[in-house]
Amino acid sequence: MQSDFILPADTVKPTFDGIVRADGRVATRNYLGVFVVGNCGATVARKIADWFTEARLADFPNVDGVVPFVHEIGCGMEMTGEPMDLLRRTIAGTLRNPNIAGGLVIALGCERNNIYGFMEQEKLVTGPLLKTLVMQELGGTANTIEAGIAEIEQMLPIADDCRREPVSAAYLTVGLQTAGREGTAATHADRALGAAVDLLVAAGGTALLSGTADVVQSGADLAARAASAEVAAALQARVDWWRSYHAGRDTRLKPASTRSAGIAAAGLQRAGHTALEAVTAYAQPVTSHGLVFMDAPAYVAVSATGQVAAGANLICVTTATGTAFGALPTPTLKLADSSALYAKFEDDLDIDCGPVADGAISVEAMGQRIFAEILAHASGKQTRSENLGVGENEFVPWPIGVLA
């Protein structure tokens, strides 16, 4: 799946064809989202989104689709505190992702994550491209579905009024993920992605690394790259929290974990070699350029959900064992560690990094290929997961804390 994009000469800054929002942010896709504050609204959200078939969207060619963002929490939990704050931040952050042109938020009406409290806390204000519906106020499921369809229909012409234009690669925020069985590492793909990340950062873009368990197990590898003492201290604070949180639990941080410190350190190679500029909490908006670490579990769906909420407009996933993951509303680019794996999962994986393992191409040359693909997919080229329709079930906010 080679790109037609050619990297510009060193004297020319790399660009992609992005969608510039009114506030200056840049999108790689253009979706409308249907969100829920709690699971009770999930069916309504899905039925609203499902109504907007390809045929019904034919008159709006610049809209990539209507996507339901449903989850399993929001009720039966603490009404205040870290778990609720984190859930609200994740939903609001995804709403604010540049790839979301507009959103509809659904509630049953009696969730612990109260819709009005959510809107107020996250400073969300309704308008032409942001609406709310409460089932208990509208009289149930059928009425809310009908009202929701009408609201999205009003948003479609507004969302469709956009076009792509050349913008600097500095407007890219790329989430970095790795997927596979515990005890494995996509060594060749990670190194090649790291070379691409170095090119992205040199162009002024942002790479968002997550997976705090790897940092805990790999020792001081990432901390040594901190741009300042404050950044190093922030990273250490998250490491200390994770050690405390996992104490006595049967997780990947248990003493007998099959994921060794060496494998954990190898996985961090996907972050390239540039300095670590900032450390942020899960789903916290990213405001720094360069390499940024966002605290998150290693579970790809949870981690990528947080990265999207933080502002990632493209995701890259390396794998040595195969993955079918996709993270709407962002294009998800998946890198195979070997040519045999790529051939086996050709419907799912986008880039074959096997030539690095075979010695047929250098890590740096593969990094250039990956960066060219990042620019191409950011410009609208469909990924394998998009072709397969993957991503509507992969919105998984971190269920931190204990349900009541």
Secondary structure, 3 states (H helix, E strand, C coil): CCCCCCCCCCCCCCEEEEEECCCCCEECCCEEEEEECCHHHHHHHHHHHHHCCCCCCCCCCCCCEEEEECCCCCCCCCCCCHHHHHHHHHHHHHHHCCCEEEEEEEECCCCCCCHHHHHHHCCCCCECCEEEEEHHHHCCHHHHHHHHHHHHHHHHHHHHCCCEEEEEHHHCEEEEEEECCCCCCCHHHHHHHHHHHHHHHHCCCEEEECCHHHHHHCCCCCHHHECCHHHHHHHHHHHHHHHHHHCCCCCCCCCCCCCCHHHHHHHHHHHCCCCEEEEECCCCCCCCCEEEEECCCCCHHHHHHHHHHHCCCEEEEEECCCCCCCCCCCCEEEEECCHHHHHHCCCCCCEECHHHHCCCCCHHHHHHHHHHHHHHHHCCCCCHHHHHCCCCCCCCCCCCCCCC
